[in-house]
Every structure is written in structure tokens, then in C-alpha cells.
């Protein structure tokens, strides 16, 4: 949860605040195997390439639009298993997802074209949406560690709120 909060912050805030930057650097090195290509943090100056590293890491932790969909099992059956069609920049074939085929069938506004496309299937694709949230198993040490790191982010947010309350106060910069 703490990683999601950090990913939700503006990159400029994270870069300018010493404690948030250190926290991001720690998380980026821990998560390098899952986030970065090659399984390791790219070489070079970490501060100089901050924006690229943060964007890559952030994309991994921010919720995506299709997060609630289950990995689809193939529910369709094509008449010809070798049938392929180019649609929206990619080729749909027997290994494509239910969502892609369903979008292809429903795409034309003309009902005759939809019927013709649906005729390519013995069984039409159907999309299932997951309603149950996934349970996570967290260890006590991880929870305590996350709560202390969460305090750093919350403290930073409170300081920002105080700055907004008093417009006369000029924020200090550590440059």
C-alpha cells in the first residue's frame, strides 16, 4: 500500500524531497527484478535519470483500468483455427484474448457486418469480470515497516497542507 501512495505523488515532489527520494530509491532497487527490463536497475546517475525510472516504477504500481478483469480463459471457438484478422494494430488469432475478439465482433455499427463477424465462431467469446478482491498475506514486520514509511509520506503531505493554509509563508528550498 505504501508503494501505491508514493507512486500517486507528483514526480517533482518526490524528486525535491530528500526523504521521499530516498524512499523511492530504496523501493526501486528492491523492485528492480519485477519492474525494470533485464531484472536490474539501469546503470548511470540515479538522479539524472530519475524521471524515466520513476515513470517506469510508477506504471507498475498505479492501478490500471483493466485490473478488475480476470485473466481470460478461452471461451470462444473459431470455425477455422487458422483464421487471422488485423484489428487495432495487432493480429487476432486462435491465441488472442476473449476481450479482443469480443471487441472485434462488436466494432462495426452495421448489424450485417456484426452477423458476418459472429459467423466466424462456433462459440462466441464472452468476457467475465471478477468481483472478489484478492486477499494478501502480510507479515507483521512488513506491516510495521510500511506504517513507519507511510508516516514519512503522511508527514510530507501535512507539511504541504500547512503551506496551503498560510499563503504568506514562503516555502524553503534546499537547493
Buried (B, 14 or more C-beta within 10 A) or exposed (E): EBBEBBBEBEBEBBBBBEEBBEBBBEBBEEBBEEBBEEEEBBEEEBEEEBEEBBEBBBEEBEEEEEEEBEEBEBBBEBEEEEEEEEBEEEEBBBEBBBBBBBBBBEEEEEEEEBEEBEEBBEEBBEBEEEEEEEEEEEEEEEEEEBEEBBEBBEEBEEEEEEEEEEEEEEEEEEE
